């Protein structure tokens, strides 16, 4: 059964190009380690909520945009193997591909699909 990982993070709006370069490298690495497809989206219409919203979920600050992304894996086991390999890949090391955002405020998780409409 397919498995998905997803994330939301705040990125300084003036670092959009740096984020894009970081994301392209990461996407290549994850594909090589088993991701079937990956999508990353720059917030366009992300309204503030009354009780909660994307901004509060990641403690976004003034001048930061919301990025929302997900990856599809063949299975939970493929995800576990692929994530471990990707995290060990030197192309994702902070020295060679620094994160242009505060990784401490990123939220992420793994998900089992319950509805899958083509």
N, C-alpha and C positions, 0 to 999 in steps of 0.2 A: 504494500500500500504506500502511496506517495506520502511525503512528509514535507512540511513547510517551516521555514524559519522566517521571522519577521522582526523588524526594528523600526523605531522612531527615534530621531535625534535632532538636536538644534545645531544649526551651522551659522556662523556669522555670515550675513548676506554678502558682505564684501569679500568673502572667501569662496564664493561659488565656483570659480574656475579651479582653484586649488582642490576643492572637494571633488569636482568632476574628474580631475586627473587621478586623485586618490581612488575614487570609485571605479574608474576604468581598470586600473591595475588590480584592485581587489576582485573585480568581476572576472578578469582573466584567470587569476589564481584559483578562485572558487570553481570556475568551469573546469579547470584542469584537475580539480580534486573532487569532481562528482556532481556539481550543481547542474541540473537540467536546464533551468533558466533563472535569471535574476532580473529584478526590476527595482530601480531606484527612482523616486519621484520627488521633485522640488515642490514644496507647498505653493499653491496658487490661490485656492479658496479655502482657507483654514480659519473658520470663524471662532472667535472666543466664545466659550460656553458660560453658562450661569453657575454650574456646579463643578464641572471639570472640562478639560479640553486637552488638545495635543500640547499646547504651550505649557500648561501646568504640569502635565505628565512628565515633561523633560526639563522643567524649570527654565524654560526659554527666557532669554533676556532681551531687552530692547536691541533692535538691529539684527536679531537672529531669525532665520527662516527654519521651517520644519521640513525634514526629509523623512519620507516614509518608504520602506522597501521590504521586499520579501524574496526568498529563494525557494525553488522547488527541488526536492531531492527524490531519488527513487524509493527510499525507505528511511526509517529512523536510524537503522544501522548504517546506511550509506552516509547519512548526515553526520553521525558520530565519527566515523572514519574520516570523512572529508573535512570536517571542521578541525579535527586534530591535525591533519596534514596541512591545511591552509594556515592555521595559526603557527605552525612550525616553519612555514615557507619563508625564506629570507626576504622575499619581495614585499611581505607585509610587516617586516620589522620596523619599529619606530625610527630607526636610523635611516633606512632606505625609503620609507614611505610614511612620513609623519602624518598623523591624523590632523586635519585642519578643523577640528572641533573638539569639544570637551567630552571624551569618551565616558567619563563618570556619569554624565547625564543621559546617556543613551539607554533606552529600554529595548529589550529583545526577548525572544522566546521561541520555542519550538511548538508546532501545532499539527494535530492530526485532522485531516479534512472530514467534515461531517456533511457538507453539501458540495457537490461538484457538478456544476452545470456548464456544459461546453458552450 
